[in-house]
Amino acid sequence: TAHNETASAMLRDIYRRNCEGFARVVQELRPTAPPEDVHDMSLQILALIDGLILYYHSARPDDAMLARVQRRTMGTIRQIVGLLSTPME
């Protein structure tokens, strides 16, 4: 997308819509959070998932590793949203 403005615009739109979707969930979980915090948390979750998708497609983890990563990722998301105060093991 760095060399194609049309592709870049499409990617920005996809990220914007995904971030808005996560923001709705975060806002539901943290109804008193300021909008900028909701946006920041949503962006962190989106970046985490996006990075894991890249990893998954390049590394092809086995089922046990994938299950561990999924469990820990959910713990990290709970931390981002403020539903857990310590890392999930």
ABEGO torsion letter per residue (X at the ends): XAABAAAAAAAAAAAAAAAAAAAAAAAAABAABBAAAAAAAAAAAAAAAAAAAAAAAAAGBBAAAAAAAAAAAAAAAAAAAGABABBBX
